[in-house]
């Protein structure tokens, strides 16, 4: 009877050990599965991180590109500058006349209608009594010629000085003047109304000041 109890106890111990071994194997298998799941999910997370990093890099690159583009646009020409193209051309000037401060003085204005240009010196001025050839050429005064730069829309002037007719005679009626700007060969004819004393002298006492001198 004692031997039977001992045998039963031994069987129970063996059964307990077997059960423990089975549970250990199941736990090990479960651990393997968990480890596998963890390993398989790790690449997925890594891929997500790479995609996010790529998106961040793209966003950074896009921002840099926009900034570079903005800088390029800002460095483009402003379009507001004036370029001095050299001597003013007669074709790019509009002319007008008005009476000066003294009797017999005539102010001639020249307005630039093109890009900025320069003028320096004496204009050529011929006075005509009619539309035929000949006339009176104005002599240069002793004034110093300044350098003048005209932007688009700006104007400058010069003064033509003529003697007053106080002889009591009818004198000579000047109906036009022919103006040639400094440095130019093309002229502009302007209508005027001047009366000069008649004289047999070759000295007409008609003088012209340089462009830009005197009161502007």
Residue pairs with C-beta under 8 A, 6 or more apart in sequence:
82 115
82 116
82 151
82 152
83 115
83 116
84 116
84 117
84 118
84 149
85 114
85 115
85 116
85 117
86 117
86 118
87 117
87 118
87 119
87 181
87 182
87 183
87 184
88 110
88 112
88 117
88 118
88 119
88 150
88 181
88 183
88 184
89 114
89 117
89 184
89 186
90 180
90 181
90 184
90 186
90 187
90 188
91 186
92 112
92 113
92 114
92 117
93 110
93 111
93 112
93 113
93 181
93 188
94 110
94 111
94 113
95 108
95 109
95 110
95 111
95 179
95 188
95 190
96 108
96 109
96 111
96 190
97 106
97 107
97 108
97 109
97 177
97 190
97 192
98 106
98 107
98 109
99 105
99 106
99 107
100 106
100 107
100 159
101 215
102 161
103 164
104 161
104 162
104 163
104 164
104 194
105 159
105 160
105 161
105 162
106 159
106 160
106 162
106 177
106 192
106 194
107 157
107 158
107 159
107 160
108 123
108 125
108 157
108 158
108 159
108 160
108 177
108 179
108 190
109 155
109 156
109 157
110 119
110 150
110 155
110 156
110 157
110 158
110 181
110 211
111 150
111 153
111 154
111 155
112 150
112 151
112 152
112 153
112 154
112 155
113 152
113 153
114 152
115 152
116 149
116 150
116 151
116 152
117 149
117 150
118 147
118 148
118 149
118 150
119 147
119 148
119 150
119 156
119 181
119 182
119 183
119 211
119 212
120 145
120 146
120 147
120 148
120 182
120 183
120 210
120 211
120 212
121 145
121 182
121 183
121 210
121 211
122 140
122 145
122 158
122 182
122 208
122 209
122 210
122 211
123 158
123 179
123 180
123 181
123 182
123 208
123 210
123 211
124 137
124 138
124 178
124 179
124 180
124 187
125 137
125 138
125 160
125 177
125 178
125 179
125 180
125 208
126 135
126 136
126 137
126 138
126 177
126 178
127 135
127 136
127 137
127 138
127 162
127 174
127 176
127 177
127 194
127 196
127 206
128 134
128 135
128 136
128 174
128 175
128 176
128 177
128 178
129 135
129 172
129 173
129 174
129 175
130 175
131 175
131 176
135 178
136 174
136 196
136 204
136 206
137 206
138 160
138 204
138 206
138 207
138 208
139 204
139 206
139 207
139 208
140 207
140 208
140 210
141 161
141 207
141 208
141 209
141 210
143 209
143 210
143 213
143 214
144 210
144 213
145 182
145 210
145 211
145 212
145 213
146 210
146 212
146 213
147 212
148 156
148 211
148 212
150 156
156 211
156 212
156 216
157 211
157 212
157 214
157 216
158 208
158 209
158 210
158 211
158 212
158 213
158 214
159 208
159 209
159 213
159 214
160 177
160 206
160 207
160 208
160 209
161 206
161 207
161 208
161 209
162 174
162 194
162 196
162 205
162 206
163 196
163 197
163 204
163 205
163 206
164 197
165 171
165 195
165 196
165 197
166 197
167 197
167 198
169 197
169 198
170 198
171 195
171 196
171 197
171 198
172 195
172 196
172 197
172 198
173 193
173 194
173 195
174 192
174 193
174 194
174 195
174 196
175 191
175 192
175 193
176 189
176 190
176 191
176 192
177 189
177 190
177 192
178 187
178 188
178 189
178 190
179 187
179 188
179 189
179 190
180 186
180 187
180 188
181 211
182 210
182 211
196 204
196 206
